[in-house]
Amino acid sequence: MNLYGWVVAAIFVASVVTFVMLFYLTAPYGRYMRNGWGLAMKPHWAWLIMESPAVIVIALAALFGNSYDPLSIFFLLLWETHYIYRTFVYPFLLHESGTRNFPIVLIVMAILYNTANGYVNGFHLFDGGGGSYKLTWIADPRFIGGVVLFVLGFVIHVRSDAILRSLRNPGERNYSIPYGGMFRFISSPNYFGEIIQWCGFAVATWSIAGLSFAVFTIANLLPRGISHHRWYRANFPDYPEDRRAIIPFVW
């Protein structure tokens, strides 16, 4: 098995470990920030630093790759649309004085994952990992359905982030119940949006690299969405009873 295969396998293993661990230990950032996790830094710079490898590594794979086709470039643009938002836009929309610091140990872990994830998806698309797409692929239901899911997820994700930001004025740290958008149905539509984005990417690319990303996204965000739901219910007696955690009408 080559390096690509080993890294993909490592991501799947990390997904299982992450999924199990996060049901017992909520990652210590945001509302769950607590002492005992070492040095921390401002979340704006934390997001920029830890997400940058996802922007850069796959771009380098495209720049120095051995195989190119229009659809691989299209998938790269989908990827970069998300990560440019997540890396260079989202962090600097946060109210600086109302945010909590981010543990450096989590930043290091995120850098490692984003580097690995950017590598395997970049290898698939541009360096002989099986991602040579014929233009006829655009008529395939997997491509159409996957792209629709990606776009829908991105819109839900960005809209939900905006609703959460609107709940606070600059300098405030208090939490309140979010309403509007997909918050009518679930407690964490921002996470739900990311999950369906990368499930859509996996379907559209029809690749093991994309699948590994979707699986890790679910493993990382589904337990946190459940934690958010429990936190809201514990802290707000008037929290909507019919609102689910992260999957509308289901969970």
N, C-alpha and C positions, 0 to 999 in steps of 0.2 A: 504494500500500500504506500502511495506517495504522500508527500506533505499535505496536499489538498485533502486526501482521504482521512489522514490522521486528524487534521484540524476540524473537519466536518464531524468526525466521530467524537472529538472532544467537546464540541458544542452540544451535541445530543446528550452526552453524559452530564455536562454542566447544567443542561436544562432540567434533567431529572433531579439532580442535587439541589438546584435552586428552587424548584417547585416544592419539594418536601421541606426544605429549610425555612422557606418564607411562610409556611403555615404555622411554624413554631416561633419564628423570630422575625418581627417586622423590621425591614430595613430602616436604619436610624437617620432619616432625613425628613425635611418638612415637618409636619405636625408630630412625627414620631422621634424627632431629634432628642437625644439624651446623652448624658455624660458617660465616659468610659470608652469612647471610640477614637480617642487621640485627637491630633490636630485637625482643624477644619478651616474652610475658607468660604468666602462669599459665594452664594449659589450662582450668581451671574457668571463669574469666572470659572466656577466648577463645571457648569454646563458647557461652556465654551471649550474648556480643556478636554473634558472627557468625551465629548461628542465629535471633536475635530477629526480623530482618526477615521471615523465613518465617512466623513467627507473626503478626506485626503487619500486613503489607501485605495479605495475603488477607483478614484480618479487616476492614480498612478498606474493601476492595473490597465486602465483604458489607454493611458498615454504610452505605456511600454508593452502593450499586448501584442499578440501574434495573429489574432483573428478579429475581424470587424464585420459587422453587418448593421443595417439601419435599425433593426429591432433591438439589438444589444445596446445601441446608443440611446434608443427610446427608454429602455429599462434603466439605463444609467440616469437619464433625466428625471424619471420618476423617483428614483432613490435620492438624488441630490435635492429635489424639491422638498422632500421631507426633512432631510438632514440640514439643509441650509436654514430652513425655518427653525429647526430644533437647536441648532448650534449658534446661529448668528442673529436670529430675530427673537425667538421666545425668551431667552435669558434676559434680554435688555428691555423687555416689556414688563418685567416683574417690578413691583414697587420695592426699591432697594432697602429702605429703612424698615420694611415690614416683613422681611424674609429671614429665615434662619440659616446659619452656616451649614456647610456640607462637609462631612468627614472625608479626609484625604484618602483613607483606606478604600472607601467606595469609589472614589475617583480613579484610583489605580486599577481596581477591578474592572471598572467600565472601560478604561483605556484598553486593557487586555482583550476584553470581549469585542469591542468595536473594531480593533485591529484585525482580530481573527475573522470576524464577520465580514468586514470589508474585503479581506483577502479571499475568502472562499467564494463570495459572490462575484468579485472582480475576476477571479480565475475562471469561474464558470462562463462568464460573459465574454472575456477577452483573451483568454490564454489557453484555449484548448480544453476547457473543462466541460465541453459538451454544449456550449451555448451558441452554436452557429444556427441562427434562425433564418428560414426562408420567408419571403414576404407573404407567402400563402398562409403563414401562421396567424396573420391578422384576422383571418376569417374563421379561425378555430374558436369554438365556444369557450375553451379554457382561456384564451387570450382576452376575448371580449369580456367574459365574466370577471376575470381577474383584474383587469384594468378598471372596470366599473366599481368593484369592491375597493380597490386602492383609492380611487378618487373619492368615493363616498366616505371611506374611513378618514381620509385626510381632512375633508370638510367637517366631519363630526369632531375630530380631534382639535382642530384650530378653533372652531366655534365654541367648544366646551372650555378650552383654555381662556377664551375671551370672557365667557360668563364667570368663571372663577375669579379672574382679575377684577371684574367689575364689583365684586362683593366687598372690596376693601378700598379705602382711601389711602393715599401715601402715608406711611408711618404706622398704620394699623397692623396688628397681629392677630386680632380676634377672628374667629371663624363663624360663619353663618350658613344657613341652609341654601344651597343653590337651586334656582328654578329656571325654567325655560329650556328650549332645545331638547336634547335627549335626557336632560335631568328630570324630565317628566316621568321617565320610565326607570332609570337606573342611577346609582350613586356615583359612578365613575365612567361617564361617557367618553372622557378624554382617553382613558385606557382602552375602552371598547373600540374607539376609533382606531387606535394604533394596532390593536389586534386584527381587526378586519383589513386594515391596510396591508399588513405583511402577510396575512393569509391570501389576500388578493395577489400580492406580488409573487408568492409561491406558486399559485395556480397559473398566473400569466406566464411566468418563466418556465413552469413545469420542471423544476430543478430540485435536486437534493439540497443544494446550497440555499435556495429560497425556502425550502421546507424547514431546514435547520433554524433559519431566522424566525419563521412563524412559530415553531415549537418553543424556542427560547422566549419569544415575546409573550406567549401565553403563560409559560412557566413563571416569568418575572412579574407580569402585570395582573394576572387573574387573582393570585393570593393577596396582592396589595389592594385590589379593588374590593375584595371581601373584607379586608381589614378596615378600609374606609367606611364601608357600609355599617359594620359593627360599631365603629367609632361614632358615626353620626347618630345611630340609634341610642348609644350610651350617653351622649352629650346633649341631645335635643329630644325632649319628651314629645314634642309635636311633630317629629319627623314623619313624613308621609308613609303610611303603613303599606301601601300597595307598591312602593318603589322597590325594585330589585337591586342587587349589588352591582352586577356588571354585564349580565346578559338579559336584555329586555324580555319580560314576561316569564323568564325561566329561573334565573339564579341571581 
